[in-house]
Amino acid sequence: MKSKTTALILSIFVGGLGVDRFYLGYTDIGVLKLLTGGCLGVLWIIDIINISTGKLLPADGSNYIDDLSSSVNSTNNATNAYEDLEKAAKLYNQGVLSDDEFAKIKADLLGKM
């Protein structure tokens, strides 16, 4: 999966050389843009607009990675795992969980962090 932010930055700065199309997997159009200077700048501007609006997707048909939400989700997952680990430790200290149960829960939660 490709990053929309990366594709847009490549398109803005080196899109006239076709680097954005190479990144997205469209090698034929990338070569065309490279040889024609982004088709005299017209295809370069069109690609910037299409990438920013989400109309130009990677060639493999996948969607873009949402950079912002993936970083927020990873932070939330680590926070939730930490909170769950604290809860498991309290249950262990109260004698509700055995040593083996606590060790298994702890290993699973640390793997999420």
N, C-alpha and C positions, 0 to 999 in steps of 0.2 A: 504494500500500500504506500502511496505517495502522499507527501505533505502538501496541502494547498498553499501554505505560506511559502514554502520553498519554491514551488512552481511559479507563484506570482512574483517573487523576488527575482528569480532567474529570468522570467519573461520581461520584467521591467528593465533590468540592467544588461542582459545579454541575449534578449529575445530576438534581436535583429540578426544574430548569428545562428539562431535555431536551437540554442542550448535548452530552452524550455521544452521544445518538442522532443529532443533527444531524451530528456529527463522523464517525460511522460510516456515514452515508448513509441512515438511516431517518427521513426528514423527517416522515412521518405520525405515527409514535409520538413523535417529538420535539415536535411541536405538541401532541399529547395530554398529554404530561408537562408541557409548559409551561403549559397551561391548567388542569391539575388538581393542580399541585404534586407531580408525580411520582406521580400516582394516590394521593394522600394518603400518600406515602412508601413504599408497598408496592413499586411498580415500581422505584423508586429503589434500594431494598435488593436487589431481585432482579437488577437490572442490574449492580450492583457485584459480586455473586457470580458472575454469568454471564461478565462480562468477565474477572474474575480467574482463573476456571477455564478460560477459552478457549471457552466454549460460545456466546458472542455474538461473531460475526465481522463484519467489514465487509459492507455490503450488496452490494458487487460480487462477493462470493464469494471474495475473496483472503484469504490468511492475514495475520496480523500480522507486522510486521518485528520480528525479535528484536534489540532495542536493544543488549544486552550483547555478543552474538556478532558483530554487525556492526562494533562498535568494536574488538573484539579482532582480527577478521579483517583490518581495514584496517591495524592496527598490524603484524600479522604479514606482510602483503603488502609493506609498506614496508621492513620488516627484511629479508625475503627478497630484495627487489629490490636493496637496498643490498649484501647479501652477494654476489649474482650480479654486480653491477657491479664489486665488488672482484676477483672471479675473472676477469672479462673483462679488467680492467685488467692483471692479472698475465699473462694469456695474450698480451695485446697487447705488453707489455714484453718478453716472452720471444720475440716474433716469430712466434708461432703465428697470430695474427689480423692481417689487413691493416688499413690505415687505414679503408677502406670498411666492412669487416665490424665493426670495433670501433665506428665511428660509428653503424651501424645498431643494434647491440646496445645501445649506450649510450642512444640515443633511445628504444628500446622500453622499457628498464628505467626510465628517468627518467619516462616516461609512466605507469608503474605506481605511482610514488611519489606 
